Amino acid sequence: MAEGEWEWDRMEAAAVALSDVDPALATSLLDLFDVTLRESLNDDERGHLDTIRTSAHLDVARVGANAAIKLTFFGGHRWSAWDGTDDDARSLVRDFAESAAATVSGDFWIQGEGWRSRTENGEP
């Protein structure tokens, strides 16, 4: 099934916490996410991350022959097609972390106001 043909609403409805399906894999992947995210940030950004104290959450879903994994982090989420293997899950989680780091690098958190683009604050 092509990416555009995925039934993401059905995936969302079928989603379960990965920790309920495979606790060891969930712990391993969330640790990998944290390490990869932190390695992708500068010191100031890591400091901001520590003050926010939010954690990532992983869900998985299977609809028919299709499987997907979802990362929820900083109030947003991202689904990705998943072949069901641990190796593919690790690859997807690394990609999720690098993408989250790029977002954190481009935005900053204001307590009570949420994420703001650095350009809104006059930064390049």
Number of C-alpha atoms within 10 A of each C-alpha: 7 5 9 7 7 15 11 17 9 12 22 18 11 13 19 17 16 20 15 11 12 10 12 11 15 19 14 12 23 20 14 17 24 16 13 19 23 18 14 19 18 11 11 10 17 16 12 13 19 10 11 12 8 11 12 17 17 22 21 24 24 19 16 7 7 15 17 21 25 25 20 15 16 17 8 9 13 11 19 17 19 19 14 15 8 13 10 13 20 17 13 21 25 20 15 23 24 19 14 20 21 14 13 23 16 15 18 17 17 10 9 6 7 11 15 14 16 15 10 9 10 7 8 8
